[in-house]
């Protein structure tokens, strides 16, 4: 039975989901790094929010044990060392949709609060001052809303902006022209957004590229009196530069739900009258807390029980509906990769994975990851579908994917072309009966072979008597042949024998086979 550690406060319905799926849970909150290192290896997964830090030492300890997945109930993963998780082959998932509406609504609420100075007006009125003339606001209708980052949350904010009759412009390098039209925004570059927007709202992750994206230089390009809203991540705005711009009047106001240091206790921005602050409330609604807790529990349970991968940050997603259909294809891709990896003698330079027939219509990213996993496993330790693409990239292996819509001799076909320092070799396979992997081509030699646990790969010249002599060597060694598959380029040409045997073939027996007349290459393969 899989076991999950719940390390932060989650709605109790998350535990109900795990229990209903037959997954055991422990709730241990407030654990420091040393505590996690000591116990994490005993769990298959860890579910958390933003408080618990899943560091490289924690992930290393987890990988040495049972840890396979980290589930973040929420969007941001600043508290998880994702590269370290990837390196250890541990899946990292988040829940990008569970609190999208809640955060977008909080953004709109802050825009209103900023435009009409509601917090300050409320405090003044409660103090019996009745300063009606002091709190002169601005209308939102007709103003330009600049959205930096137009993903799940940003697109909802854009939609709400349209409802307020605002003109919405967006900067997002990953926003396609088609998607921009679909959500009704004008896609522009960042400097143009700075120059045109009356209100600027941030909805981008905190990365090396986005850290400090709103600094003194950026604010100098903005309209005088611009208002800035940040419900995304502290660190996107350089806080000292923002305070200076507020004091100088370049920025007319700021509404902040996130800060560089949290909990934020004595931030200098708090003292400025044109700043509205909330304590990271973007996801703080009853509905959002329930949604993200249930969602992360369901995603983790699906992965641990079925292999389905949803909202993963470091491997291709495979939906629960896709998983059963993709499973035999992933197995075929992994076997082909393993075959190529075990028969490759020199350094890998490039690999091309081709899909034909039914395979070309599928979600092929998991199939590519499976093929790379099989290819690299004979060569590297601790490789799996999560880290195989990263390991290939780190080693300078060029990976290409090709889908063909041409007629195919098989209902489905996957082909790997592996280029080494000396040559390019191909291996191709299909599925028989919809779920049984079969090898159908090796180095241009046609055959149909089922890959058993223990195999012998023998390349030879096509000469009479070889099969008999090979059988005699194996028989004399007490090694039983389960299946025998033969292919050749033509009479007298190059021949390939794939022999399934019931047990591993000792090195001495391999040497005897290699010494047979006309044998050019022998390898023991294991699948």
C-alpha atoms as one frame of an Amber mdcrd trajectory, in Angstrom:
protein
   0.000   0.000   0.000   1.457   3.412  -0.976   2.064   5.844   1.865   1.892
   9.666   1.749   3.151  12.255   4.227   0.917  15.318   4.600   3.421  17.931
   5.746   1.264  21.078   5.794  -2.298  21.967   6.726  -4.662  20.582   4.069
  -8.421  20.374   4.087  -9.442  17.015   5.679 -11.094  16.009   2.426  -7.624
  15.320   1.023  -7.218  12.499   3.534 -10.654  11.210   2.580  -9.536  10.987
  -1.045  -6.355   9.111  -0.131  -8.245   6.729   2.159 -10.873   6.009  -0.489
  -8.096   5.088  -2.937  -6.391   2.766  -0.446  -3.436   5.057   0.304  -2.150
   5.370   3.864  -1.441   8.883   5.176   0.508  10.408   8.063  -0.006  14.049
   9.076   3.180  15.648  10.446   3.324  19.421  10.171   6.071  21.911  10.911
   8.944  19.534  10.123  12.384  21.046   9.592  14.899  19.780   7.043  16.649
  17.378   9.437  13.331  15.858  10.515  12.244  15.355   6.905  15.578  13.826
   5.910  15.194  11.289   8.694  11.732  10.064   7.697  11.032  10.932   4.056
  12.430   7.696   2.624   9.567   5.801   4.239   6.965   7.581   2.093   6.004
   7.219  -1.569   4.764  10.806  -1.697   4.663  14.068   0.233   1.766  16.525
   0.015   2.321  20.112   1.132   1.479  23.759   0.712   4.029  26.587   0.947
   5.347  26.203   4.503   7.367  22.989   4.249  10.671  23.239   2.368  11.527
  20.247   0.193  15.249  20.821  -0.259  17.944  18.929  -2.137  19.007  16.939
   0.985  15.367  15.973   1.604  14.967  14.802  -1.989  18.233  12.879  -1.891
  17.097  11.055   1.234  13.696  10.410  -0.297  15.156   9.039  -3.513  17.286
   6.622  -1.500  14.033   5.272  -0.093  10.558   5.157  -1.590   9.802   8.769
  -2.523   8.336   9.099  -6.012   6.208  12.238  -5.964   5.944  15.691  -4.363
   2.459  17.226  -4.545   2.010  20.973  -4.027  -1.535  22.060  -3.119  -1.300
  25.374  -4.919   0.605  26.911  -7.802   3.992  28.185  -6.642   6.804  25.709
  -6.038   9.393  28.110  -4.621   9.648  25.818  -1.591  10.534  22.764  -3.691
  13.923  22.193  -5.328  12.473  21.102  -8.667  15.853  20.562 -10.434  17.005
  18.330  -7.575  13.726  16.399  -7.721  14.147  15.924 -11.459  17.713  14.745
 -11.009  16.518  12.107  -8.568  13.625  11.062 -10.811  10.919  12.380  -8.462
   7.770  13.855 -10.000   6.733  17.327  -8.837   3.066  18.258  -9.319   1.112
  21.385  -8.488  -2.563  22.373  -8.770  -2.626  25.341 -11.155  -6.402  25.506
 -11.521  -7.622  24.988  -7.950  -7.089  28.590  -6.849  -6.950  30.425 -10.173
 -10.380  32.050  -9.832  -9.775  32.936  -6.188  -6.461  34.666  -6.932  -7.892
  36.461  -9.953 -10.818  37.734  -7.883  -8.438  38.968  -5.184  -6.529  40.851
  -7.867  -9.701  42.562  -9.039 -10.595  43.367  -5.431  -7.200  45.041  -4.949
  -7.616  46.989  -8.172 -10.876  48.405  -6.834  -9.367  49.043  -3.411  -6.464
  50.891  -5.019  -8.597  52.898  -7.436 -10.970  54.108  -4.712  -8.564  54.121
  -1.727 -11.000  51.942   0.172  -8.722  50.762   3.048  -7.589  54.307   3.912
 -11.120  55.680   3.535 -12.440  52.936   5.795  -9.844  53.686   8.498 -10.521
  57.428   8.256 -14.271  56.982   8.527 -13.942  54.638  11.501 -11.855  57.365
  13.144 -14.831  59.762  12.739 -12.927  62.076  10.373 -15.330  62.036   7.377
 -12.626  63.149   4.900 -14.772  62.993   1.783 -12.641  65.383  -0.263  -9.396
  63.580   0.618 -10.247  60.306  -1.073 -10.639  61.233  -4.721 -10.546  58.008
  -6.735 -10.348  57.083 -10.399 -12.756  55.147 -12.601 -11.714  51.820 -14.097
 -13.928  52.146 -17.163 -11.845  53.103 -20.176  -8.523  52.606 -18.394  -5.818
  50.308 -19.789  -5.055  47.197 -17.747  -1.628  45.713 -18.398  -1.368  42.009
 -17.573   2.143  40.591 -17.227   1.781  36.809 -17.547  -1.393  35.613 -19.236
  -1.682  32.026 -18.037  -4.519  30.563 -15.992  -4.848  33.446 -13.524  -3.809
  36.235 -15.876  -6.380  35.215 -18.477  -9.153  35.257 -15.850  -8.050  38.731
 -14.707  -8.132  39.830 -18.350 -11.686  38.507 -18.683 -12.789  40.347 -15.538
 -11.077  43.480 -16.859 -13.182  43.299 -19.988 -16.259  43.089 -17.772 -15.177
  46.366 -16.185 -14.906  47.910 -19.669 -11.139  48.224 -19.414  -8.791  47.966
 -22.374  -6.599  44.903 -21.711  -3.053  44.537 -23.033  -0.779  41.635 -22.182
   2.870  40.682 -22.154   3.638  36.968 -22.141   6.379  35.363 -24.285   4.391
  32.116 -24.361   1.074  33.665 -25.383   0.285  32.697 -28.970  -1.461  35.200
 -31.289  -4.384  32.775 -31.542  -4.756  32.554 -27.755  -4.496  36.333 -27.430
  -7.410  36.716 -29.843  -9.360  34.011 -28.009  -9.135  35.802 -24.641  -9.528
  39.236 -26.175  -6.215  40.856 -25.271  -3.726  42.816 -27.307  -0.331  41.105
 -27.128   2.477  43.657 -26.843   6.083  43.798 -25.692   6.964  44.665 -22.110
   8.213  48.206 -22.685   5.049  49.042 -24.630   2.932  47.672 -21.792   4.834
  49.818 -19.302   4.210  52.907 -21.426   0.499  52.330 -22.067  -0.996  50.763
 -18.937  -2.833  52.701 -16.221  -2.952  49.616 -13.998  -0.298  46.873 -14.167
  -0.906  43.465 -12.604   1.645  40.667 -12.316   0.789  36.982 -12.871   4.065
  35.293 -13.656   6.189  32.744 -11.759   9.322  33.874  -9.957  12.269  32.729
 -12.069  15.738  34.031 -12.847  14.192  35.795 -15.850  11.297  37.429 -13.958
  12.999  38.292 -10.669  12.957  42.093 -10.325  11.030  42.505 -13.583   9.533
  45.679 -12.077  12.510  47.744 -10.935  13.481  51.406 -11.065  14.271  51.244
 -14.778  10.926  49.604 -15.542   8.947  52.115 -13.431  10.686  55.000 -15.177
   9.087  53.768 -18.429   5.584  53.717 -16.947   2.895  56.382 -17.045   3.108
  58.967 -14.312   0.727  57.870 -11.547   0.523  54.226 -12.683  -0.935  51.758
 -10.185   0.745  48.365  -9.682  -0.818  45.164  -8.309   1.059  41.992  -7.361
  -0.784  38.846  -6.283   1.797  36.506  -7.825   5.192  36.277  -6.115   7.285
  38.499  -3.908  10.530  39.304  -5.708   8.916  40.236  -9.025   9.009  43.837
  -7.792  12.122  45.433  -6.321  10.509  46.767  -3.154  13.046  49.522  -2.451
  12.607  50.843  -6.007   8.819  50.749  -5.636   8.965  52.764  -2.403  11.159
  55.373  -4.076   8.779  55.586  -7.054   5.811  55.995  -4.709   7.576  58.728
  -2.768   8.490  60.517  -5.980   4.992  60.249  -7.442   5.940  58.212 -10.517
   3.810  55.364  -9.125   0.413  56.515  -7.879  -0.298  53.449  -5.785   0.486
  49.803  -5.223  -1.550  46.851  -3.969   0.543  43.947  -2.733  -0.522  40.498
  -1.571   3.006  39.047  -1.693   6.388  40.181  -0.429  10.040  39.240  -0.740
  10.115  38.151   2.906   7.073  36.446   4.357   5.591  36.690   6.876   6.082
  40.411   6.214   6.314  42.160   9.584   8.124  45.498   9.216   8.173  46.211
   5.488   8.862  49.925   4.764   6.068  49.885   2.190   3.509  49.503   4.963
   4.005  53.110   6.016   3.110  54.622   2.646  -0.458  55.894   2.417  -0.871
  54.812  -1.235  -0.058  51.164  -0.580  -2.720  48.507   0.045  -1.378  45.332
   1.664  -2.858  41.909   2.358  -1.119  38.876   3.932  -0.840  36.538   0.909
  -4.597  36.002   0.665  -4.719  35.185  -3.057  -5.749  31.576  -2.480  -7.465
  32.121   0.847 -11.072  31.220   0.215 -12.909  28.217   1.537 -13.586  27.006
  -1.984  -9.946  27.270  -3.062  -8.588  25.461  -0.018 -10.984  22.586  -0.579
 -10.309  22.505  -4.305  -6.512  22.380  -4.115  -6.539  19.787  -1.320  -8.837
  17.450  -3.225  -7.034  18.074  -6.493  -3.541  17.329  -5.179  -4.781  14.185
  -3.424  -6.473  12.915  -6.572  -3.427  13.669  -8.736  -1.032  11.954  -6.341
  -3.317   8.930  -5.967  -3.668   8.621  -9.741   0.100   8.640 -10.151   0.847
   6.209  -7.330  -1.864   3.753  -8.370  -2.138   4.069 -12.171   0.894   6.025
 -13.372  -1.255   8.940 -14.578   0.690  12.223 -14.476  -1.338  15.438 -14.191
   0.042  18.980 -13.816   3.621  17.768 -13.451   6.352  20.385 -13.658   9.175
  18.044 -14.612   7.712  15.363 -16.884   5.045  15.041 -19.582   1.465  14.822
 -18.376  -0.556  11.655 -18.878  -4.229  11.887 -17.966  -6.037   9.125 -16.111
  -8.002   8.493 -19.304  -4.857   8.360 -21.440  -2.831   6.186 -19.075  -4.430
   2.789 -19.928  -4.172   3.432 -23.668  -0.630   4.814 -23.497   0.717   2.093
 -21.213   1.480  -0.524 -23.926   2.952   2.157 -26.199   5.167   3.400 -23.374
   6.286  -0.166 -22.734   7.090  -0.598 -26.441   9.017   2.688 -26.544  10.983
   1.750 -23.425  11.841  -1.715 -24.821  13.034  -0.211 -28.105  15.163   2.294
 -26.209  16.567  -0.463 -24.008  17.384  -2.596 -27.043  19.185   0.313 -28.692
  21.022   1.216 -25.493  22.228  -2.337 -24.879  23.467  -2.777 -28.445  25.268
   0.570 -28.662  29.031   0.376 -28.213  30.154   3.986 -28.674  29.076   7.381
 -27.369  25.555   8.564 -28.145  25.274  11.716 -30.240  21.615  11.903 -31.229
  18.381   9.950 -31.166  15.295  10.399 -33.308  12.003   8.825 -32.257   9.534
   8.363 -35.118   5.820   7.559 -34.829   3.630   6.104 -37.543   0.050   4.858
 -37.725  -1.919   4.948 -34.471   1.180   5.947 -32.483   1.356   9.237 -34.398
  -2.099  10.230 -33.109  -1.192   9.877 -29.419   0.273  12.159 -26.776   3.848
  11.302 -27.750   5.787  13.291 -25.124   5.501  10.468 -22.543   6.537   7.995
 -25.242   9.677  10.028 -25.976  10.488  10.098 -22.256   9.935   6.331 -22.039
  12.222   5.694 -25.019  14.979   7.862 -23.524  14.553   6.086 -20.206  15.123
   2.734 -21.887  18.000   4.064 -23.979  19.948   5.561 -21.074  19.268   2.938
 -18.419  22.010   0.546 -19.657  24.453   3.440 -19.596  23.555   5.420 -16.456
  22.485   4.773 -12.895  19.225   6.062 -11.408  17.458   7.028 -14.616  13.689
   7.049 -15.104  11.049   8.829 -17.181  11.309  11.965 -15.066  15.024  12.636
 -15.418  15.835  10.853 -18.697  15.193  13.925 -20.934  17.288  16.091 -18.590
  20.129  13.569 -18.491  20.092  13.333 -22.289  20.307  17.111 -22.556  23.107
  17.330 -19.990  25.132  14.843 -22.006  24.648  16.716 -25.259  22.443  14.053
 -26.847  20.249  15.667 -29.490  16.673  14.382 -29.241  14.220  14.710 -32.129
  10.625  13.587 -32.545   8.945  12.923 -35.897   5.316  12.064 -36.604   4.464
  10.542 -39.979   1.039  10.592 -41.610   2.214   8.412 -44.494   0.807   4.892
 -45.076   2.333   2.342 -42.705   2.807  -1.412 -43.074   1.675  -1.774 -39.463
  -1.308  -0.359 -37.630   1.164   1.324 -35.308   4.949   1.701 -35.431   7.621
   3.338 -33.306  11.151   3.619 -34.691  14.330   4.767 -32.945  17.285   6.006
 -34.969  20.331   6.198 -32.709  23.392   8.061 -33.977  26.688   7.303 -32.267
  30.201   8.577 -32.860  30.636   5.953 -35.598  27.271   5.128 -37.183  23.475
   5.342 -37.110  21.396   2.305 -36.179  17.653   1.847 -36.202  15.238  -0.350
 -34.318  11.465  -0.440 -34.802   8.551  -2.132 -33.105   4.798  -2.501 -33.134
   2.000  -3.804 -30.916   0.326  -7.134 -31.608  -3.213  -7.532 -30.342  -3.152
  -3.925 -29.201  -0.838  -4.419 -26.219   1.954  -6.926 -26.964   5.269  -5.310
 -28.001   7.057  -6.870 -30.982  10.369  -5.999 -32.578   9.923  -5.790 -36.377
  13.102  -4.187 -37.692  16.715  -3.970 -36.510  19.293  -2.106 -38.595  17.110
  -2.565 -41.671  16.698  -6.302 -41.097  13.041  -7.366 -40.927  11.918  -9.913
 -38.354   9.208 -10.323 -35.742  10.493 -10.952 -32.247   9.022 -10.932 -28.786
  11.505  -9.623 -26.242  11.798 -11.902 -23.208  13.672 -11.267 -19.995  16.944
 -12.857 -21.189  17.976 -12.536 -24.829  21.018 -13.160 -27.003  21.745 -10.745
 -29.830  23.959 -12.350 -32.493  25.050 -10.602 -35.690  26.686 -12.909 -38.231
  27.286 -13.656 -41.873  24.442 -15.669 -43.389  26.123 -19.077 -43.774  24.785
 -22.628 -43.430  25.254 -24.391 -40.088  25.439 -21.342 -37.828  22.088 -21.928
 -36.137  22.992 -25.538 -35.361  26.368 -24.605 -33.915  24.793 -21.825 -31.830
  22.207 -24.253 -30.463  24.911 -26.755 -29.607  26.965 -24.198 -27.643  23.933
 -23.184 -25.612  22.791 -26.773 -25.136  26.219 -27.925 -23.974  26.110 -25.090
 -21.387  22.700 -26.237 -20.140  20.968 -23.084 -21.435  17.482 -23.731 -22.788
  16.227 -21.793 -25.828  12.689 -20.422 -25.379  12.257 -18.708 -28.755  14.466
 -18.117 -31.791  13.991 -15.254 -34.252  16.036 -14.861 -37.439  16.278 -12.120
 -40.023  18.741 -11.303 -42.780  19.493  -8.663 -45.381  19.413 -11.339 -48.097
  20.923 -14.724 -48.994  24.576 -14.742 -47.959  24.285 -11.246 -46.452  24.191
 -10.085 -42.852  22.020 -12.097 -40.463  20.532 -11.292 -37.058  19.597 -13.947
 -34.512  17.539 -12.955 -31.466  17.419 -15.860 -29.058  15.310 -15.890 -25.911
  16.817 -18.093 -23.218  15.540 -19.171 -19.827  18.430 -17.805 -17.785  21.322
 -15.340 -17.988  24.129 -16.360 -20.332  27.516 -16.548 -18.548  30.468 -14.612
 -20.035  32.272 -17.855 -20.890  29.340 -19.021 -23.003  29.161 -15.624 -24.713
  32.845 -15.977 -25.560  32.184 -19.419 -27.063  29.390 -18.032 -29.234  31.568
 -15.116 -30.317  34.277 -17.600 -31.378  31.945 -19.437 -33.768  32.740 -19.066
 -37.483  31.004 -16.128 -39.187  29.811 -14.534 -35.898  30.545 -10.796 -35.870
  28.927  -9.569 -32.673  27.310 -11.119 -29.579  25.532  -9.425 -26.726  23.489
 -10.660 -23.799  20.395  -8.485 -23.385  18.033  -8.195 -20.451  14.537  -6.678
 -20.497
